[in-house]
Each structure stands twice: as structure tokens, then as C-alpha cells.
Amino acid sequence: MNRTKFIGIAGGSIIATLVTSYLLSDRSNLLRKDLKLINSNNATFKPDENEILHLASLAPSGHNTQPWFVQYLEPYNWIIGNDKSKWLPAVDPTQRETILSIGAFIQNLEYAASSMGYICHWTLLAKTNQDEQVVKVKLNKIESKNPFDISKIKDRRTVRSNFLNDELKTEDLQYLTNSEPEFIHYLPTISKEGQFINEQTMVANRLQTYRDPAQQELADWIRFSTKDADKYRDGLTTASMEIEGFSGWVVRNFYDKENVMKKDFREVGLNKVKQQVSESAGWILITSRDNSVATLLETGRRMQRLFLKVREKNIAIHPMTQILEEPATNEMLNKSIGIGENIQFILRAGYLKNYPPSVSLRRPVEWFLRS
């Protein structure tokens, strides 16, 4: 065999090996649309119960932990619970954010029930953020004249990138705040208060990124591979983190928890935050009068009502709560921006040219159902 022929054969073998390796690799993001809705195996479970609870589970939560469970008492009679295995102790040590997320779940549940002709009757059970049983709900059939459009629940999406810097229009703000202006505050980026939030968001993210327990907690909830994403159906995927194309392929195939703890990964994350902060119309803050369980649940519901409105105005909101999670930045926040109430949400807001589809994964109802 001559040298030229040998090189040709060897080169072809290398290319074939590379192509085969690529074809066998984790090539694409796992998206919500790729998952099939799994019905519960509970013999007494009604089909619309499964749909209502699935829609409820499309609520947002920190790191997409989905910190709820449903205890099934009888048809249309459930207890909504606080799943301790889904807590984030490094960034949410008092479970404040957990209760807010359960509030968003409850709001989705009520909207979904109304779309199918039910009214919800709620009974508060929890006295602290750590109580396992949070609320009891009983659904009664009614003739609904204004059923909620559940496509708004299905299409809700946390968007992180490509915000426009155009200031939010007055009429759009009025629509979003509606009858709750005392709890929803808008700080334009160009304002002194908006600039302060910009700066402190960067400070808080750097503090949190280099606080190892918080960074390790983040690592624990990243689903690097499609296999793990499909196995757990929660957490942060490359799609939900908006890591696309070649970068997404590299992360899915070559990254793991150890990489998250390295300096280069942390710095890439901080650079991404810097870019995000530079792209927005401003900040929406949601406040409450106190921090009781009932108030936190209602505030979570308020946030979800807002979240389900923004898409029709082509507005994106991105929760960035690090200022509230880091004591050094939280302690000066209220005084610096002139708000006296308890700040529960800090949401980066801005218009989009194109609204992307929902991609974050959700566990099947059967997985968070308890008898």
C-alpha cells in the first residue's frame, strides 16, 4: 500500500469515527414539547384532575425545583404540600421563595380549574414556611361564564436573553399592574433606582457565585445531559439556560457538577449576568405588607398573575433574586430605592422582538402525587 493511499484510508477512518461519535452523542436540547403527558395510575383519579394539576405544575420555581406535592384525599379534594427534598437551603434558608413558588402553583391550579368549570375553596393549613401541609383545596363544579385561557399557562416562559432597552409603555404597565399598583413597582433602567438595582444585581451575583454552598446547590440542579433531564424532569437544562448550538452540545457532552465549581465557569456566568443586566427596560418589584405564610402565598399568586399577562404584550420577565438572597445587598435595598414594604420579587423586564416557546421541563403529576 502506498503512502498516499494509506493516508486516504486513515483519514477516512478518522472522519468516520468522528461522525459516528457525533451521531452517538447528546446532540439536541430536550424541550417540554418532547415530553408526553403521563396520566396518573390512581384508579379514582379523574382525567380533568390530571390536567388541572399538570397545568398547576407549569408554575415557575427557583432552579425549577418544583417544590410542591399533592396529597390526594378524594376526587377534587387535595392538600397542596411543601416538598422538603426540593428546598434550596443555600439561597433560600427560610423557605420564603419556596412558599412564593407554591403560591404560583396555587394560582395556576385555580385558573386551570376555572377553565374546566370548577371553583376552588381554599383552607390555609401551614403556620410556618417549613410546614409540610400548606393548603387544602376542594373543587366544586359550577357554570363558568369566563373560563381562563389555559394557553397562557402553557406558553408562559422565563426568558433570559435578547431584551430590548425600550422603556415599557404606560398603557402596558397599567395593564400589568391592573388593580394592584400598591404591590407592583416599576423602576426604569434610566432611573437612579433602576441603576442601583443594576449595580447591586452584579454585586449580589458575584457574592453568590463565589459562595461555594450556593454554587454547589446550582450545580446539583443542572441537568447536563438529556438522559438526566428526562430522568428527573426538573432543574435547569441547557435549553432553559438558553445554551444553544455548539455551546449546548459541549455542555451536554463534556460538563458535569465539577465544572460548575471551577473559576472559568463562574466567570462565564457572571459575564452572562452582566450582559443580561445591560439589556432591559427596567425592573419590576413585587412587595408585600408582611412575611406570613398567607401573605407569601398571595404574593406568589400575584407574581403568577403578572407572569401570565406579559406575553400578550411581548414583554419578558426574568426573576433575578440574588439581591434578596445575599445579606450584604439585601440589608441596604429598601432604603436605597425608597420602598418601605417587604420586597419579595425582583424581575428584570423588557420587550422582545420574538417570543420563544416554553422549554423548561415538568415532572408528571404521578411523580408529585401522594395518597
N, C-alpha and C positions, 0 to 999 in steps of 0.2 A: 504493500500500500504506500503510495507516495505521500509526501508531506502535505501537499495541498488538499488531497482527498481526506487525509486524516483530520486536518483542521476543520474541514467542512463537516465531517461526521461528528466530531467532538462539539463543534459549535451548535450543530442541530440538536444534539443530546442535551446541552445546557439549556437551550431555549425551550425544548420540550419539558425539561424538568421544571423550569421556572413557570411555564404556562400551567403545568399540572398543579404545582404548588399554589399558584394563584387561584385556580379553579376550586381547589380544595380548602382555600382559606375562608375566613369570615368576611364575605365581600360586601354585604349591604346592611344598612341600619334596619333593626326590627321596629316597625311602626305599629301604632294602635290598630290601623286598618288591617294589619296582618293577623290579628288575633280574632278567633271566633268566640262569640258569646256562649259561655257554657251554662246550661241550665242546672239548677240545684237538684240534687238527688233526694232531697227531702220530700217524702211521699205526700205530705199535706201542703206543700208549697204551691201556691198558685202562680200561673205564668206571669201575671202582671206584677206580682210581688218581686219576682226575679228582675223584671225590667226596671221597676222603681228603684230597687236597691243598687242595681248596676249604674243607673243614671246618678244616684246619690254619690256613688264612689268616684265619679269623674270630678269631684271637688279637688282643689289644689291642697298640697301639704308640703312642709319643709322637706327637702331632699326626696320628695314623692314617697314618703314612708307609709302613707295611707293608715294613720294611727287609730283606726276605728274597728270595732267588731259589732255584729248584730246578734243579740240573743233572741232566738225565736220562741215566743211564748205560745202563740196560736196564730191562725191566719189573721193578718193585718193587725197584729198586736206584738210589738217588739220592744226590746231595750237596746238603745244605742250605747255602746261601751267604749272605753278608753283602753286601747291595746298597749300595755306597758312594754312589750317587746319592740314597739315601733318608736319609742321615745328617742330624743336626741339630747342626752344629758350634757354634752359639752357646749352646745349653743343654746339650749333651752332647758336649763336646770330646774326651773319651776313649772315646766309643762304649760306655760302660758300659750305658746304657739300651738301646742297640741290641742288645747281646748278651742282655740280660734279655728283650727282646721276642722275639728268636729262640728263647729258651728256652720262652716261652709258646707259640710256633708249634710247637715240637717236642712239647710236652705234648699239644696238640690233635691233632697228627698221630698220636701213639701211641694216644690214646683213639679216634680215628676208625678207625685200623687195627684195633684190637681189636674194634670194633663190627662189622667185616666179616670177622672170623675170621683176623686176621694178628697175628703178634708181630714187634716191631721189634728189630733188632740194630744197636746204635749204635757208631760209631768216631769218637772225637774227632780232628779234623784241625787246628783252629786253636790257635795258641800265644799269639796276642795278639788284642785286640778288633778290630784292623784287618785281620786275615787274611780273605781273600775266601772261602775254603772253611772252613766251620765244623765240620760233622759229616757223616759218611757213614751212610746208613741202608739196611738190607736188610730187606725184609718177607718173612716165611715164613708159609705157611698153616698154621693149627692149628685144633683144635676148641675154640672158646672157650665156657666154661661161664658166664662172667659178662661178656657184652659191655657196653661202656659205652653209656649212653643219650645218643645224639648230639643229642637235643633240647636238652640242657643247653648244648651248644656253640652251637647255632643261636640260643638265646634269651638268651645272655649279653649284658648291656647295661651300659655305663657310664652311670650316672645322676648328674646334677649338681645337681638341684633337688628341693625338697619333702621333704627328710629330716625324720623325726620326731626329737624330742630324747630319747625314751625310751631309757634305758640298755639295752644288749644283755643278754639273759638268760644266766645262767650255762650252762644246757644248750645254748643256741645257740652260745656261744663254744666250749664243749667240742667240739661237732660240727665247727665250722670249723677249729679248731686240730688236732684229732684226735691223731695221733702226733707232731706237730711243734711242741710248745709251746716248745721251746728257740729256735725261729727266728721265731715269731709272737707279737707282744706287743700287748696291747690297753691303750690309755690312755683311760679315760673322760674326757669333756669336763669333768666336775666335778673331776677330779683336778688337782693342781698341774702335773703333766707335760702333761696334756691342754690346760690353759690356756696353757702355754708354747708348744705346737705351734700353737694357735690364733693367738697373737700373732705368732709368727715366720713363720707362713704369710702373714699380711698384710704383714709387713716384706719377706719374700722376693719376694712378688708385686709390690710397689711397686718394688723394686730391678730386677726383671726387666722389668716393664712399661716403665720409663723407661730401660732399656738398649737402645739403638736396634738393635744387631745381633740381639738376641733378639726384639724386637718385629717387625723386618723378616722374620725367619725365620717367625714366626707368620703374618704377612701372606701369605708365599709359599705357605703350606699351607692357607689358607682358600679353599674353592671357593664363591665368592659366588653364581654363577648355576647353574641346573640344567644348562645346557649344559656348563659346565666340570666340574661334579660327574659328569656322565655320561661326559665325555671322559676324565677321569683315574681315577675310581672309587677315590679315596683322599682323604686330607686331611680337613679339618673342614668340614662342611656346616652350613647353618642348622639342619637337623634335629638333627644330632649335638651342636651347641652349644646346643640347646634354645631357639632363637629362633623362636617360633611366631607365627601370626596376622599381624596388620598389621605388626608389627616385622620378622618374617621376610620379608614381601613387600617392605618398604622396603630391607632389606639386599640381597636378591637382585637388585633392580632398580636401585638407586642407589649401592651401595657398591662400592669396589674397594680395592686394596692401599694407595693413598694415604690413604684414610680411616683405616686401622688405625694410621697413624703420627701422627695428629692427637691433640691433648690430650683432646678430648671422648670419643673412642673409648677411649682408655686409662683415663680416669676411670670411664666406664661399666663397663668390665671390672673395675676394682678394686672398684667398688660391688657388682658381682655376686659377687666373691670374698668380700667382707665378709658378704653375705647368706648365702652358702654355708657359711662358717665358723660362722655363728651357728646353723646347722641341722644337728645331728648328734648321735649318741650318743657319739662319740669317734673315736679314731684307731687304726688297725691298722698296726703297723710290722713289716716283714719284714726280717730280718737274715741275715747270712752270716758265716762264720769268716774268709774272705779274699776277694780280688777276682780270683782266677784265672778264666780263661775257663770251665773246667769248673764252678766254683762259681757263677759268674754264670748260666750256663745252667740249672743245677739250681735256683737261686733264682727264675729266671723261670718254671720249671716249677711250683715251689711256689706262687708267686703265682697262676698259672692254675688250679691245683687248688683253691685257695681261691675264686677268682672263679667257678668253675663250681658251687660249693656254695651261694653266698649267696642266690640267687633263691628256692630252695625254702623258705628261712626268711624270705622277704620283706625281706631286708636288701640294701641297695645299698652299693656301694663306689665311691669316686671318687678315683683317683690324683691326688694334689697333691704333686708332687715338687720344687717350687720351692726349698724349704729346702735340699735336697741339691744343687741346681744353682747356687745363689749362694754363693760362698766365704764371704762375711761372715756368713751364717746357718749354713752347714754346719759351720764350724770350732768352734762352741760347742754343737752339738746333742747329741752323745753325753754330755758331762759334765753338761749341764743336765737331762737326763732319766734319767741313771743307767744307760745301756746301753753296754756295752763293745764289742759286736760291730759289724761294718760294717752300717750301715743302708742298705738297697737300695730299699725301697718305703715311702712314707708314704701311707696310704689313709684317706680320710675315710669313716666308716661310719655307717649309721643305718637304721632301719626305714622302710618306705614303706607308705602306705595302698593304693596301686595301682601295680603294676609295669608300666612302659610297654614296648612291643615294641622289638626291636632296629632301629636305623635307620642305623648307620654303614655306609658303602659298602665294597666289596671289589673288587679287580681280579680279572678272570677268571684261571684257572690258566694259560691260554695266555700271558698277559701277563708272568708271572714264571717261565716255564719256559725253560730253556736246554738246548741239546743238547750 
